[in-house]
Amino acid sequence: MAKKEPTDNYAEFMRFFSPANVSKMFDPQAMAAQFSVKPGQLDAQDTIQKARDKFDAAAKANEAVAVSYRDLMEKQMRIFRDVTSVAADHQTSGSPEDIAASYQQAVTRALEIMADLSEAARDANNQAYDAIKSEVDKTIEELKG
């Protein structure tokens, strides 16, 4: 069997919140079948309210993630603007080749810093995923046991 390539844990985690998966998760019939509940034994209003509460919590979490990524992108663009604008401001004299080389060096350095910021964000996301995955695993074991 072919060895499975490592995946980006955070991307895998976020697939859990896709609309198709969320709608499956909160399907009352599927929930009843999963817990072997017969019709009439399930308090539909309570189940719907709990599902609604969980869905709202998931939506808020997704919104927080989106805000975080927008903030990351804005910070990266600010880094790029700041570093390249300083390089451009200092290029008042010199040969065109020297100016181009200096600007290219600034662009390269800005991109390296932006990549470092992205890597730090990815690492933080992976740590958060691992912490949440641990809680999910514990809950699954509790439900089984």
N, C-alpha and C positions, 0 to 999 in steps of 0.2 A: 504494500500500500504506500502511496506517495506520502512523504512527510508534509504535514500541514504547515504552511508559512505562518509566522507570527502575525497577528493582526493588531491594529490600533484599538486598544481596549476602549477608549473613549468613543470612537466612531461606532464600535459594536454596541456600546451602551446606549448611544443616542438612537440607534435603529429601534430599540425597544419602544421609543416614544413616537414612532411613525404613526400617522393616522390609522393605517390599517391594523397595526398591532394594538393600538389603544382601543379601537372599536371592538376588536376580538376580546380583549381583556375585560371589557365591561358589558359584554353580551349576557343578559340575565339568564337565558336558557343554557348557555355554555357554562356559566357559573354554577347553576343548579346541578347540571350534569356532572361537573367536576367534583362537587361535594356530595353527590348522591342524594340530593334533596328531591323529594317527590312534590308535585304540584299541590299547593295547599299548605305545605309545611314551611314555606319560605315567606317571610314578611317582605313583600315586594317593595313597599314604600321605604322600609329601612334599608334594604339592599340598594335601591336606586339612590337614596340619599348618600349612603356610604360611597357608592361608585362615583357619584357626582363630586363629593368631597375629595376623593382621591384624584379624579380627573382634574379638578381645579388646582390641586397641589402640583400635579405634573405640569399643567399649563404654566403655573407660576415659576416652576423650576426651569422650564424651557425658555421662558421669557428672560429669566436671570442669565441663562447661558447666552442668549442672543445679545443681551446688553453687554455681557463680558466680552464677547467676540467683537462687537462694534468698538468697544473701548480699546481692545488690543489693536485693532486696525488703525484707529485714530492715533494711538501712541506710536505705532510704526510709521505712519505718515509724518507725524511731527518729528520723529528722529530723522527721517530722510530729509525733510525740509530744512531742519536746523543744521544738519551736517553739511548738506550741499550748498545752502545759502551762505554759510561762513566761507566755504571754499570759493564760491563765486565772488563774494565781496573782497576777498584777498587777491583776486586775479586781475589787478589793474595794470600790471606790467609783466613783461616777459614774452617769450616767443609763443606763438599759437600752440606749438607742440608741448611746451612746458605747461601752459595753461590747461590744455586738454589732459595731460598726464596727471596734473594735480587734481583736477575735477574728477577724473576717473578713479583716482585713489580715494577721494572723499565718498564717491558713490559706492565703491566696493566696501569701504569701512561701514557706511550706513547700512548697507545690506547685511553685513556680518552681524551688526548690533541688532537689526530687526530679526534676523534668524535666531540669535540668542534669546531674544524676548519670546519668540514663538516657541522655542524649545522649552523655556521655563514654564510657559503657560501649558504646554502639552504635558510636561511632567506633573504639574499641579493637577491637571485634569485626570491623569492616570492614577494619581494617589487618591483623588476623590472617588474615582470609579472603584478602585480596590477596596476602599473603606465601605462603600455602598454594597459592593458585591459580597463582602463578608457578611453584612447584615442580611442580605437576601438569602445567602446560603444558610445562615442560622435560622431564619424564618422557615425556610423550606424543610430543614431538618426537624424543627419543632412541629410543623404541620404533619410530617410523616410519622412522627413518633408518638 
